[in-house]
Amino acid sequence: MELNTIDNSTQLELKTATDYFAWITRKLINMKPVYQRPYTYHDEDKSYWGNAWQKSLISDFLSGGFIQPLHLLVRKNSKDFMFWIIDGGHRTRTLYNFFYKGLLKTPNGFELEWNGTTYEIGDMTWRQITAQHNELDSYLNELTIVVIKYTKSVAEGRRLFMKLNDLHSMNHMEKINP
C-alpha cells in the first residue's frame, strides 16, 4: 500500500512482511549492492542463533514494534534486480534469516500475544514456532514494514546510503569500499 509520494523520485509504502520477503525470495532485491557494507554475522553457523541486537529486532518486530524504514533504490531497468538495498540490509537479512531460513531464534522467555492468546515462543526458530502453533503462519500478513523507494541513479543511491548511515566522516578508501 503506497502511503504517499515525497517527491517525484521518492515513495513511501507499507509492505506486509509476507510481501517484502517474497521480493527477496524471488530475487528482486539486491542484498549486496556495490556500496552496501558486508553482513558479518554468522547466521549460517549451526551453533549461532543470533546475538543480542538480532534477538531484540526479532522480538520487537514480532511484537509489532516499529523498526526503522528500509530504503530501496529502484532499478527497474537493471537486468538482475528490481531494487537495491540502500539502508536496512542488516535488518532485512536478520528478519529474512529468521522467518525464511530458520537460522535465528527468538530470545529466551519471549512471549507473543496475538488475537487474545499468549504464545510462549522463547528460544525458537520461526519454523519451530509455526510447527507448534500453525495458526501463527498467517501472522506475517499482519506485520508491516515501512519501505521507502527511491528512483535515483546508483551514484545518488550511494550518496543517500552514506547520508543515512552517517558515513560523511569516512576517508576516501572507506567511502569507495564501505
N, C-alpha and C positions, 0 to 999 in steps of 0.2 A: 504494500500500500504506500503510494507516494504521499508524503506529508506536504511538501512544498518545494518550490524551486527558489534557491537562494539567489542565484544569478543565472545567466544563460548557460553556464558551464558546471553548475553545482546543484545536485538534487539530494534531498534528504528523504529516506524511506524507512519504513518499519518492515522488517522481514521476519517471518516466523523462523525459529531455529531450523525446522524441517526444510524450509525453502533455501535458507542460506547454506546449510550443509550440503544440500543437493547440488548447489553450484560447484562446491568443492569436489564432490563425488563425480560429477560429470566433467571435471577438469576445465571448468570455465574460469577459475581463479588461479592466477599465477601466484603461488605462495612464496616464490623466490625471485622477485624482480631484481634487476641489477643494483638497485640502491638499498634493498632490504638487508638488515642485519641478519646474520645466521642464527638459527634456532639451536641453542647449545644444550638443551635439556635432554636427558637420557630416557625419554618416554618408552622407547622400544626395548630397554634393558629389562629382562624378566624379574629383576629384584627391585625395580624402581616403580613406585606407584604415585609419584608426584611429590613436589616439595610444598612448603607451606603456602606460597602465593598461588600455586596452581590449585591446591585443595580449597583455598579461600575463594578463588574465582569460581570454581565448580559449585561450591555450596551457595555462594551469592547468586549465581545465575539460576540454579535450581530453585532457590527461594524467591525468585522473581525480582531480585535486587537489580539496580541499574548498573550496567557496565558501560564503560566509555564506548563511544561510537567506533565503528570500523570504517575506515576510509579506503575507498577503492578508486583506482584510475580506470576509466572506461577505455577499452582497447578493442572496440567492435571490429575494426578493420585489420586487426592482428590475425595472423594465420593460426596462432596457437591458443590464445586465451581471450576471453571477453573482458576480463578485469585483471588488474594487477593490484596487489595489496600495497597501499601507501602506509597506513598505520593500523595496527591491530593484529599484526601477524602472530605474535606470541599468544594473544588471547584466542585468536582463531584456531591455531594449532592445538592449544591446550584443550579447548572445548571439543574440537573435532576428534582429537585423540581419545577423549573421554567417551563421547557419545557414539562414535562410529568405529573406532579401532579397538576399544576395550583396553586401553593401555594405562589408564589412570584410575584412581579410586577417590571416593568421597572421603572427607575427614572422619576420623573415629568419632562415634557418638552422634553423627549427623542425623537429624530427623527432618522429614519433609511433611508439611501439612498441605493437603490438596483435597478439595471437594469434601471437607469435613472429616477426612481420615488422616491420621498421623502414621507415617511410614518410617520405621527405623531402618535407615539405609546407610549407616556409617561403615566405612572401610569396604565399600563395594564398588565394582565397575558398573557401568550402565547396563551391560549385558546381564550381570548377576541381578541387578535391581529389577529389570523388566522380566526376567525369567521367574523371579519370585513374586512380582506384582505386575502381571501383564497389563493391568488397567493403566499403568503409567506409560505404556507405549505411545499413547496419543498426547502425552504431556508436552512433547516438543512442539506440537502445533499451537500451544498456548504461550510458549516462551518467545519473546520478541527481541530482536537485535536492531539497534539503530545503525543504519548504513548510510554513509554519505558518499555519493558517487560524483567524480569529477571528470568532465570531458575536457582534458588538457593534454598537452604534449608530454612526452616522457621527461624532458628537462624540467617542465613545470611541476610534474609529479615528484621528481627528485627534490626540488626546492621545497615543495609542500611537506615531503617526508622529513626533511631537515628541520623545518619550522615546527612541525607537530611534535617532533622528538627533541626539540630544543638543542639541536646539534650545531648551532651557529658558532660555537667556540672551538670547533674541531680544526685541526691543521689540514693542510691540503691533502696529504696522503690519507688521513682518516676520512675525509669527505669523498674521495674517489673510491674508497673501499670501506663503507660504513659497516 
